[in-house]
Amino acid sequence: MDKIVICGGNKLKGEVVISGSKNSALPILFASLLTDEPAVINNVPSLDDVSTTLLSLSFIGKKIIKRGNTVEVYSSDSRTYKHRAPYDLVSKMRASILIMGPLLARLKKVDVSLPGGCAIGARPIDIHLEAFKKMGAEFSIEGGCVKTHARDGLRGNTTINLRFPSVGATENVLLAAVLVEGKTTIVNAACEPEIEDLAIVLNKMGAKVTGAGTKNVVIEGVSELHGFEHEVIPDRIEAATYMVAAAITKGEIILKKVIPQHLKSINDKFKKSGLYIKESDRTIYVKWIKDLEPQNIKTGAYPEFPTDVQAQWMTLMCLINGKSSIKEDVFENRFLHVNELRRLGADISIDDKIVNIKGVKKFSGAPVIMSDLRAGAALILAGLAACGTTTVSRIYHLDRGYEMLEKKMKKLGADIKRICD
């Protein structure tokens, strides 16, 4: 199994081009199920989650052509689509649940294995199912599979009030409601930029979606949708990770192909800490110029501080003199990286949903293990700043969400390499 080995201490300096957003590319790829006409999606990152999505589309009945960061999706007849997603694909990626919306709209039924083998509960899909039930669908759970059907088709003219602004549930309802007769209103919808990007694509296809990016989204159903071409927005989480890399190594990085307003909550915290940030239309310049000051954060739904940057931010706070705290208000059990940071010398304590941090002068390199994608990014950042050598195992997590991470880091001056154990 591959590992990443880092000799820390180098200040990162240079330019990095931010890849397309994984969290935007996946629902847009699934949107191709809503039409039999060709779809061309540009700026798609080369990641394991994207590969899993393409395999899922192929299994259902689409023809896929991938050329670099462009994906072309074709099909001849939706009547030949399979109405299910098998466990061996769904278990690799929770976003596979997004086949439910388009297949319910077009085939009136869909069978999906429970994502990741988890039961409805922790990181639940019940928000999705409650929404589809409001639209007239029925479901049962048999043998670890959610079987959902709408024999007479989904119904519109309904208001769906999400009890939590779930990104996935908002996307799933959008993907279904665009082909449902009548008006569907989503209340307490997720407001993430990725939702807006999906809505732009759906409207390009002929849908009538308004309000995307706000708490109230309105969908006027249409009878058919058409092909499209679209460029995926840049990955704001990847961008934030490289900003932390500049700060934690006392370096200087220019991030290219970014949308600064998508990073406002993060940039505001960086600026308060003392990190120099200059924003232009599609560029962010980041430079460490003085010792940073600790900042407390609380994660939340967009536009609040993103949970997907919590682990990276924690790593930075560990090396800033003083005390800080992080409250995780989105997911439970998202502090699995704490023990690994302690192995490197971090002074951290956990009190339920809150992590309390006392800054230390340095990290010392050690073997560490990734527990998930963003925790993995945090450990890479820690290794960049550590004295000595840090070896990071289970790096397959990284390949799900960071395109060419070692190559990009190496170009910025990091002493980093991937080895096969």
C-alpha positions in Angstrom: 0.0 0.0 0.0 1.3 3.4 -1.0 2.6 5.9 1.6 3.7 9.5 1.5 7.0 10.5 3.1 7.7 14.1 4.0 10.9 15.8 5.2 9.5 18.9 6.8 10.9 22.4 7.2 10.8 23.8 3.7 9.0 27.1 3.1 6.5 26.6 0.3 6.7 29.2 -2.4 5.4 29.5 -6.0 2.1 29.1 -7.9 -0.5 26.4 -7.8 -3.4 25.9 -10.1 -6.5 24.8 -8.2 -8.4 21.8 -9.7 -12.0 21.6 -10.5 -14.3 20.9 -7.5 -15.0 17.3 -6.8 -18.1 18.2 -4.9 -19.4 20.0 -7.9 -18.3 17.6 -10.6 -20.0 14.6 -9.1 -23.6 15.9 -9.1 -23.1 17.4 -12.5 -22.0 14.0 -13.8 -25.1 12.4 -12.3 -27.2 15.2 -14.0 -26.2 13.6 -17.3 -28.7 10.8 -16.5 -31.5 13.3 -17.0 -31.0 13.4 -20.8 -30.2 11.1 -23.7 -28.3 13.9 -25.4 -24.5 14.3 -25.1 -23.0 16.1 -22.1 -19.5 17.6 -22.0 -18.1 18.5 -18.6 -14.8 20.3 -18.5 -12.4 20.9 -15.6 -13.3 17.5 -14.0 -10.5 16.5 -11.5 -8.8 13.2 -12.0 -9.8 11.6 -8.7 -10.9 8.2 -7.4 -14.4 9.5 -6.6 -14.7 10.7 -10.1 -13.6 7.3 -11.5 -16.2 5.6 -9.2 -18.9 8.0 -10.6 -18.0 7.2 -14.2 -18.1 3.5 -13.4 -21.6 4.0 -11.9 -22.8 5.9 -15.0 -21.3 3.2 -17.3 -23.1 0.5 -15.2 -26.4 2.3 -15.5 -26.0 2.5 -19.3 -24.1 5.6 -20.3 -21.1 5.7 -22.6 -18.1 7.6 -21.1 -15.2 9.2 -22.9 -12.6 10.9 -20.7 -9.9 13.0 -22.2 -7.7 14.7 -19.6 -10.0 16.8 -17.5 -12.9 16.6 -19.9 -15.6 14.0 -19.7 -18.1 13.3 -22.4 -21.2 11.4 -21.6 -23.4 9.7 -24.2 -26.4 7.3 -24.3 -28.8 6.2 -27.0 -32.0 5.3 -25.0 -32.8 5.8 -21.3 -35.2 2.8 -21.6 -32.2 0.6 -21.4 -30.9 2.1 -18.1 -30.4 -0.1 -15.2 -32.3 1.2 -12.2 -29.8 0.3 -9.5 -26.3 1.0 -8.2 -24.4 -2.0 -6.8 -22.8 -2.1 -3.4 -19.2 -2.5 -4.7 -19.5 1.0 -6.2 -21.7 2.8 -3.7 -19.6 1.5 -0.8 -16.6 3.5 -2.2 -18.4 6.9 -2.2 -21.4 8.4 -0.5 -22.2 10.7 -3.4 -23.4 7.6 -5.3 -26.8 8.2 -3.5 -27.2 11.0 -6.1 -28.4 8.5 -8.7 -31.7 8.4 -6.8 -33.0 11.8 -8.0 -32.5 11.4 -11.8 -33.5 7.7 -11.9 -36.6 8.2 -9.9 -37.6 11.1 -12.2 -36.9 9.1 -15.4 -37.5 5.4 -14.4 -39.9 5.8 -11.4 -37.8 3.4 -9.4 -34.2 3.0 -8.1 -32.4 0.5 -5.9 -29.3 1.9 -4.1 -27.1 0.0 -1.5 -26.8 2.0 1.7 -23.7 4.3 1.1 -20.6 3.0 2.7 -22.4 0.1 4.3 -23.7 2.5 7.0 -27.2 2.2 8.5 -29.5 5.2 8.4 -28.3 7.1 11.5 -24.8 8.5 11.5 -24.3 10.6 8.4 -27.9 9.6 7.5 -29.7 9.5 4.1 -33.0 9.8 5.8 -33.2 13.5 4.8 -33.1 12.3 1.2 -35.8 9.7 1.7 -38.0 12.1 3.6 -37.9 14.5 0.7 -38.7 11.8 -1.9 -41.5 10.6 0.3 -43.0 14.1 0.3 -42.8 13.9 -3.6 -44.8 10.7 -3.6 -42.2 8.0 -3.5 -42.2 4.9 -1.3 -39.2 3.0 0.0 -38.2 -0.1 1.8 -34.8 -1.3 3.1 -34.0 -4.9 2.2 -30.6 -6.6 2.5 -28.7 -3.4 2.9 -30.4 -1.9 -0.1 -32.8 1.1 -0.3 -35.6 0.3 -2.8 -37.5 3.4 -3.8 -40.3 3.7 -6.3 -42.9 6.1 -7.5 -45.3 4.0 -9.5 -47.3 6.9 -10.8 -44.3 9.2 -11.0 -43.1 11.8 -8.6 -45.4 14.7 -7.9 -44.7 18.4 -7.8 -46.7 21.2 -6.4 -45.1 20.5 -3.0 -42.9 22.2 -0.5 -40.0 20.2 1.0 -38.7 21.6 4.2 -35.3 20.1 5.0 -34.7 19.7 8.7 -31.0 20.3 8.0 -29.5 22.1 5.0 -28.0 18.9 3.6 -26.0 19.4 0.4 -26.7 15.9 -0.9 -30.4 16.1 -0.2 -30.7 19.5 -1.9 -28.9 18.1 -4.9 -31.0 15.0 -5.0 -34.3 16.9 -4.9 -33.0 19.2 -7.6 -32.0 16.3 -9.8 -35.5 14.8 -9.4 -37.8 17.8 -9.4 -36.6 19.3 -12.7 -38.5 16.6 -14.6 -41.6 16.6 -12.3 -44.7 18.4 -13.4 -45.6 21.4 -11.2 -43.6 23.6 -8.8 -41.3 22.1 -6.1 -40.0 24.4 -3.4 -37.0 23.4 -1.2 -37.0 25.3 2.1 -33.8 25.4 4.2 -31.9 24.3 1.2 -28.1 24.1 1.2 -26.5 27.3 -0.1 -23.0 26.0 -1.1 -21.4 27.2 -4.4 -21.7 23.6 -5.6 -25.5 23.8 -5.5 -25.4 27.0 -7.6 -23.1 25.2 -10.1 -25.5 22.3 -10.4 -28.4 24.7 -10.9 -26.6 26.5 -13.7 -26.1 23.1 -15.5 -29.7 22.1 -15.0 -30.9 25.5 -16.4 -28.5 25.0 -19.4 -30.3 21.7 -20.0 -33.7 23.5 -20.1 -34.7 23.3 -16.4 -36.3 26.2 -14.6 -34.5 26.6 -11.3 -34.5 29.8 -9.3 -33.0 30.7 -5.9 -30.1 28.3 -5.9 -27.5 29.5 -3.5 -30.2 30.7 -1.1 -32.3 29.0 1.6 -35.3 28.8 -0.7 -35.0 27.1 -4.1 -37.9 26.9 -6.6 -38.1 24.3 -9.4 -40.7 24.5 -12.2 -40.8 21.1 -13.7 -40.3 20.6 -17.5 -41.1 17.6 -19.7 -37.6 17.0 -21.1 -34.0 18.2 -20.7 -31.2 18.5 -23.2 -27.5 18.0 -23.5 -25.0 20.6 -22.2 -21.4 21.7 -21.9 -20.1 23.1 -18.7 -16.9 24.0 -16.9 -16.8 22.9 -13.2 -16.0 25.6 -10.6 -12.7 25.4 -8.8 -12.3 23.4 -5.6 -12.6 25.8 -2.6 -11.5 23.1 -0.2 -8.4 22.4 -2.1 -7.7 26.1 -2.3 -8.1 26.4 1.5 -5.7 23.5 2.0 -3.0 25.3 0.0 -3.6 28.5 1.9 -3.0 26.6 5.2 0.2 25.1 3.5 1.5 28.7 3.0 0.7 29.7 6.5 2.0 26.6 8.3 5.4 26.6 6.4 5.7 30.4 6.7 5.7 30.5 2.9 4.3 32.4 0.0 1.8 30.9 -2.5 -0.2 32.3 -5.4 -3.4 30.3 -6.0 -4.7 30.5 -9.6 -8.1 29.6 -11.0 -9.9 30.2 -7.7 -13.1 32.1 -6.9 -12.2 34.2 -3.8 -15.8 34.8 -2.7 -16.3 31.1 -2.2 -13.6 31.3 0.5 -14.8 34.3 2.4 -15.4 32.7 5.8 -11.9 31.1 5.6 -10.2 34.2 4.3 -11.7 36.3 7.1 -10.2 34.0 9.7 -6.8 34.0 8.0 -6.8 37.8 7.9 -7.7 38.0 11.6 -4.8 35.7 12.4 -2.4 38.0 10.6 -1.8 36.1 7.4 -1.4 38.4 4.4 -4.0 37.8 1.7 -4.6 39.7 -1.5 -7.5 38.7 -3.7 -8.2 39.4 -7.4 -10.7 38.1 -9.8 -9.4 34.5 -10.1 -6.3 34.6 -7.9 -5.4 34.6 -4.2 -2.0 35.6 -3.1 -1.0 34.3 0.4 2.1 35.3 2.4 3.3 34.7 5.9 4.8 37.9 7.2 4.6 37.6 11.0 3.7 35.2 13.8 0.0 34.4 13.5 -2.5 34.8 16.3 -4.8 31.9 17.3 -8.4 32.1 16.1 -11.5 30.1 17.3 -13.8 28.6 14.8 -17.2 26.9 14.7 -18.1 24.8 11.6 -21.4 25.2 9.9 -23.3 25.1 6.7 -22.2 27.5 4.0 -21.4 30.4 4.2 -20.1 29.5 7.7 -16.6 27.9 8.2 -16.7 24.6 6.3 -16.3 21.3 8.1 -14.1 20.1 5.3 -11.4 22.6 6.4 -11.7 22.0 10.1 -8.9 19.4 10.3 -6.5 21.5 8.2 -7.2 24.6 10.3 -6.6 22.6 13.5 -3.2 21.6 12.3 -2.3 25.2 11.8 -3.6 26.3 15.2 -1.4 23.6 16.9 1.7 25.6 15.9 0.5 29.1 16.8 1.4 30.4 20.3 -1.6 30.7 22.5 -5.0 28.9 22.9 -7.7 28.3 20.4 -10.8 26.1 20.1 -12.7 24.4 17.3 -16.4 23.5 17.6 -17.6 20.9 15.1 -21.3 21.5 14.5 -21.8 19.5 11.3 -20.6 15.9 11.8 -20.1 13.8 14.9 -16.8 11.8 15.2 -14.8 14.2 13.0 -11.9 14.5 15.3 -10.2 11.2 14.4 -7.0 13.1 13.3 -6.5 14.4 16.9 -4.6 11.4 18.1 -2.3 11.4 15.0 -1.5 15.1 15.6 -0.7 14.3 19.2 1.8 11.8 17.9 3.6 14.7 16.2 3.6 16.7 19.4 0.3 18.6 19.4 -1.3 19.7 22.7 -5.0 19.0 22.1 -7.9 18.0 24.3 -11.5 17.0 23.3 -14.6 18.0 25.1 -17.6 16.5 23.3 -17.9 18.7 20.1 -15.1 21.1 21.0 -11.4 20.7 20.6 -9.2 22.9 22.8 -5.7 23.6 21.4 -2.6 24.9 23.1 0.0 26.0 20.6 3.4 24.2 20.6 6.7 25.4 19.1 7.1 22.5 16.7 6.0 19.2 15.4 8.4 16.2 15.4 8.1 13.8 12.4 6.6 10.4 13.1 4.6 7.7 11.4 0.9 8.6 11.2 -2.2 7.1 9.6 -5.1 8.8 7.7 -8.6 8.1 8.9 -10.4 10.1 6.1 -9.9 12.5 3.3 -9.6 15.9 5.1 -7.8 14.4 8.1 -5.3 13.1 5.6 -4.8 16.6 4.2 -4.2 17.8 7.8 -1.5 15.2 8.4 0.2 16.1 5.1 0.2 19.8 6.3 1.6 18.8 9.6 4.4 16.8 8.0 5.3 19.8 5.9 5.9 21.8 9.1 7.4 19.1 11.2 11.1 18.7 12.1 12.3 15.4 10.6 10.5 12.8 8.6 6.8 12.1 8.7 5.4 9.0 7.0 1.7 9.0 6.2 -0.1 5.7 5.6 -3.5 4.9 4.1 -3.1 7.7 1.5 -5.8 6.2 -0.7 -8.1 8.6 1.2 -6.2 11.5 -0.4 -6.7 10.2 -3.9 -10.4 10.6 -3.5 -10.2 14.4 -3.2 -6.9 15.9 -4.1 -5.6 15.9 -7.6 -1.8 15.4 -8.0 -1.2 16.6 -4.4 2.4 15.4 -4.1 3.3 16.9 -7.5 1.7 20.2 -6.7 3.4 20.3 -3.3 6.8 19.3 -4.7 6.5 22.1 -7.3 6.0 24.6 -4.4 9.3 23.3 -2.8 8.1 20.5 -0.5 10.3 17.5 0.1 7.6 15.0 -0.4 7.3 11.7 -2.2 5.0 8.7 -2.7 6.4 5.3 -2.0 5.1 1.8 -2.5 5.4 -0.2 0.7 
